[in-house]
Amino acid sequence: MKSKIDSSASCRVAVVGAGVSGLQCSRDLLSRLSSLRDETAPSLKTSFHVSLFEWGRGPGGRTARRRVKVEGEEGAVGELSFDHAAPFFQTETGTGSIRPLSMPCPSPQSIESAQPGTDEEQARQLLREWESSGWVEKWKPVELEAEWEEGGEGHGNRNVGKDLAGQQSSVSTETDYWVGVPSMNSICKGLAAEVQKAAEVEEYFGCHVLSVEGEESVQKWKVTWRERGAKEGEEKFEFFDAAVLSDKLLIQDNKYGVLPKSYEGPLSAARELKSTTVSVLLTAFPCGSLPAFGILRPRGHPVIEKVVCDTEKPHRAKKGGPVCLVVHSTEAFAKRHLEGDWFRDEETAREEMERGLREVLKKFFPPEGVVSSPVVPVERESDADPKAERGEGSSDTDGTFPLPLVSIAHMWDCAQVARPETGTTMQSSGKGYLLDSAQGNTGGTIFLGACGDFCASSSWRGEVLGAALSGRKLAAALFDRFRKAHTACLTQT
Ligand SMILES: Cc1cc2nc3c(=O)[nH]c(=O)nc-3n(C[C@H](O)[C@H](O)[C@H](O)COP(=O)(O)OP(=O)(O)OC[C@H]3O[C@@H](n4cnc5c(N)ncnc54)[C@H](O)[C@@H]3O)c2cc1C
């Protein structure tokens, strides 16, 4: 964490959230504002300042990865890495006609001066920047899907796949898959590194923003936060000319909300938005125990929506190492196990997902394709029963299935913005961000903005990309307002 906020800066912006949208917004704002400083008055070195607040210990948000310690057969301690939130992001084939990596990265100036185009063009531009920076690559996974039919023989009332191995099809989609390299959070790490280079930035990781309220006496936004581990009563606050909220939970009327309940400005359009709920199982099997695949989709399975093989993504450590899988549950399963923002009973949910995974793998790859392997001890992250963490003791372990090296369940109560067809996505914005402004008595203007996946155009399929685009658009809009205010101020003097 860098030192004090520069309170002499004439324009101070607080960005809450270091996910892809908050970081893209901060990065673009800093680069645009510094070009304004250079254009108009190089001496205005401290005329603006961005403070980035993030509850997590590092950047990433819902592109975070999770590292898990595992003890190998020889007793050596290894570490496995899982993309435990967004496994990838998608673009329609054709939208991502990306220039080859060998071509030079566009300079910040050319990015800033690019004429605003359609969402499609702007997204292509963003992808080009990310790809040229080496943060993302296209992934061509072996994608298998099959219908999971009801009432197969020998399985009682459970839904089972009937002769799935025969029916499964290799999917030919019109979707391009993109992944962060070497992990999904490379985009956020890369953006954070660019943000850190700026002199006019302050980062507050591990800080929970509690409230953002207009303070009439100074005509500023008062941002109050508490550091991790600090007690009640140890809150800190600072005043800002603009505040950016990059998570819809910050706007909503719940325990995470930071705006006053009485707030009725444009950001309140995001108050009623709904999210999907997903639980994920992070698991790994010994090298060579599963046939190679990228994504499995057992359509109609009651528990498993998809299985993603992280090890098959580009630039993941794989030679001779374990096969890392991230299993995404169906929404119905996650909702059945959700209580508050976590599992009602984590162990039961994890065991159900483990059983579901075994069913799915056996159907896609009948037993002869799956190699049994010895038990390998696991270094536990939690106090859970070590047998349970390895999947031992689960009722249908039949000895033909490899035992997992690790098995951890995680609940995402707000995973993705609910789809438009459910009628819960915000249609009103259209701009890709939300912006509110208030005129103070002495003529100054203060801004309150929101960006993130929940602001992205409803037709946008890739939420990671949509979130970043939203951050970029908000930065451009804020910059425009600052430039006008700045020009007016220079004209007056
Ligand atoms: C399981 C799962 C599967 C997904 N699958 C896909 C997919 O297939 N394709 C796709 O494109 N997208 C997918 N997504 C969605 C994608 O990850 C998000 O849309 C995108 O990352 C959102 O970025 P964001 O910046 O809008 O929000 P976030 O990444 O959530 O960033 C918001 C940040 O704000 C911080 N924050 C919140 N409140 C506070 C506070 N009070 N104080 C300080 N900090 C705070 C949070 O810690 C967080 O880091 C998936 C997500 C999940 C969880």
Ligand as a Chemical Component Dictionary entry (heavy atoms), coordinates in Angstrom:
data_LIG
# 
_chem_comp.id                   LIG 
_chem_comp.type                 NON-POLYMER 
_chem_comp.pdbx_formal_charge   0 
_chem_comp.three_letter_code    LIG 
# 
loop_
_chem_comp_atom.comp_id 
_chem_comp_atom.atom_id 
_chem_comp_atom.alt_atom_id 
_chem_comp_atom.type_symbol 
_chem_comp_atom.charge 
_chem_comp_atom.model_Cartn_x 
_chem_comp_atom.model_Cartn_y 
_chem_comp_atom.model_Cartn_z 
_chem_comp_atom.pdbx_ordinal 
LIG C1  C1  C 0 -18.325 -18.956 -11.354 1  
LIG C2  C2  C 0 -18.266 -17.856 -12.377 2  
LIG C3  C3  C 0 -18.312 -18.160 -13.729 3  
LIG C4  C4  C 0 -18.229 -17.145 -14.689 4  
LIG N1  N1  N 0 -18.217 -17.468 -16.008 5  
LIG C5  C5  C 0 -17.997 -16.498 -16.937 6  
LIG C6  C6  C 0 -17.856 -16.817 -18.320 7  
LIG O1  O1  O 0 -17.952 -17.972 -18.712 8  
LIG N2  N2  N 0 -17.621 -15.801 -19.199 9  
LIG C7  C7  C 0 -17.512 -14.504 -18.785 10 
LIG O2  O2  O 0 -17.244 -13.616 -19.597 11 
LIG N3  N3  N 0 -17.671 -14.171 -17.486 12 
LIG C8  C8  C 0 -17.917 -15.134 -16.557 13 
LIG N4  N4  N 0 -18.077 -14.803 -15.242 14 
LIG C9  C9  C 0 -18.321 -13.397 -14.905 15 
LIG C10 C10 C 0 -17.080 -12.525 -14.874 16 
LIG O3  O3  O 0 -16.139 -13.069 -13.986 17 
LIG C11 C11 C 0 -17.523 -11.149 -14.381 18 
LIG O4  O4  O 0 -18.574 -10.677 -15.199 19 
LIG C12 C12 C 0 -16.418 -10.088 -14.419 20 
LIG O5  O5  O 0 -15.209 -10.593 -13.918 21 
LIG C13 C13 C 0 -16.919 -8.921  -13.600 22 
LIG O6  O6  O 0 -15.921 -7.949  -13.419 23 
LIG P1  P1  P 0 -16.299 -6.649  -12.580 24 
LIG O7  O7  O 0 -15.114 -5.792  -12.538 25 
LIG O8  O8  O 0 -17.569 -6.079  -13.120 26 
LIG O9  O9  O 0 -16.686 -7.177  -11.110 27 
LIG P2  P2  P 0 -15.769 -7.908  -10.036 28 
LIG O10 O10 O 0 -14.711 -8.711  -10.684 29 
LIG O11 O11 O 0 -16.706 -8.604  -9.124  30 
LIG O12 O12 O 0 -15.055 -6.692  -9.274  31 
LIG C14 C14 C 0 -15.651 -5.994  -8.220  32 
LIG C15 C15 C 0 -14.607 -5.844  -7.120  33 
LIG O13 O13 O 0 -15.128 -4.973  -6.114  34 
LIG C16 C16 C 0 -14.664 -5.432  -4.866  35 
LIG N5  N5  N 0 -15.555 -4.916  -3.829  36 
LIG C17 C17 C 0 -16.892 -5.133  -3.717  37 
LIG N6  N6  N 0 -17.367 -4.497  -2.633  38 
LIG C18 C18 C 0 -16.314 -3.856  -2.056  39 
LIG C19 C19 C 0 -16.185 -3.022  -0.908  40 
LIG N7  N7  N 0 -17.234 -2.701  -0.132  41 
LIG N8  N8  N 0 -14.957 -2.529  -0.599  42 
LIG C20 C20 C 0 -13.877 -2.823  -1.377  43 
LIG N9  N9  N 0 -13.952 -3.608  -2.483  44 
LIG C21 C21 C 0 -15.159 -4.115  -2.814  45 
LIG C22 C22 C 0 -14.744 -6.950  -4.985  46 
LIG O14 O14 O 0 -13.899 -7.582  -4.027  47 
LIG C23 C23 C 0 -14.282 -7.159  -6.423  48 
LIG O15 O15 O 0 -12.888 -7.400  -6.493  49 
LIG C24 C24 C 0 -18.135 -15.793 -14.263 50 
LIG C25 C25 C 0 -18.084 -15.491 -12.902 51 
LIG C26 C26 C 0 -18.141 -16.507 -11.965 52 
LIG C27 C27 C 0 -18.052 -16.159 -10.500 53 
# 
loop_
_chem_comp_bond.comp_id 
_chem_comp_bond.atom_id_1 
_chem_comp_bond.atom_id_2 
_chem_comp_bond.value_order 
_chem_comp_bond.pdbx_ordinal 
LIG C1  C2  SING 1  
LIG C2  C3  SING 2  
LIG C2  C26 DOUB 3  
LIG C3  C4  DOUB 4  
LIG C4  N1  SING 5  
LIG C4  C24 SING 6  
LIG N1  C5  DOUB 7  
LIG C5  C6  SING 8  
LIG C5  C8  SING 9  
LIG C6  O1  DOUB 10 
LIG C6  N2  SING 11 
LIG N2  C7  SING 12 
LIG C7  O2  DOUB 13 
LIG C7  N3  SING 14 
LIG N3  C8  DOUB 15 
LIG C8  N4  SING 16 
LIG N4  C9  SING 17 
LIG N4  C24 SING 18 
LIG C9  C10 SING 19 
LIG C10 O3  SING 20 
LIG C10 C11 SING 21 
LIG C11 O4  SING 22 
LIG C11 C12 SING 23 
LIG C12 O5  SING 24 
LIG C12 C13 SING 25 
LIG C13 O6  SING 26 
LIG O6  P1  SING 27 
LIG P1  O7  DOUB 28 
LIG P1  O8  SING 29 
LIG P1  O9  SING 30 
LIG O9  P2  SING 31 
LIG P2  O10 DOUB 32 
LIG P2  O11 SING 33 
LIG P2  O12 SING 34 
LIG O12 C14 SING 35 
LIG C14 C15 SING 36 
LIG C15 O13 SING 37 
LIG C15 C23 SING 38 
LIG O13 C16 SING 39 
LIG C16 N5  SING 40 
LIG C16 C22 SING 41 
LIG N5  C17 SING 42 
LIG N5  C21 SING 43 
LIG C17 N6  DOUB 44 
LIG N6  C18 SING 45 
LIG C18 C19 SING 46 
LIG C18 C21 DOUB 47 
LIG C19 N7  SING 48 
LIG C19 N8  DOUB 49 
LIG N8  C20 SING 50 
LIG C20 N9  DOUB 51 
LIG N9  C21 SING 52 
LIG C22 O14 SING 53 
LIG C22 C23 SING 54 
LIG C23 O15 SING 55 
LIG C24 C25 DOUB 56 
LIG C25 C26 SING 57 
LIG C26 C27 SING 58 
# 
